[in-house]
């Protein structure tokens, strides 16, 4: 069974996020991101989607995660 992925952290700390950027699936410039998330539908062609939650630094990543959680409430 395939599972969707939630990836926390940008390409400096998360190699899967780096791979998604290198292959053009992730279009966010994580180095300058104020903190956001990006949903990517089936980027590897294996039947699962990816949600990246990240920002340019640790604090902005934390803020992005908090914003996502508040929208889910």
Secondary structure by P-SEA (a helix, b strand, c coil): cbbbbbbcccccccaaaaaaaaaccccccccccccbbbbbcccccccbbbbbbccccaaaaaaaaaaaaaaac
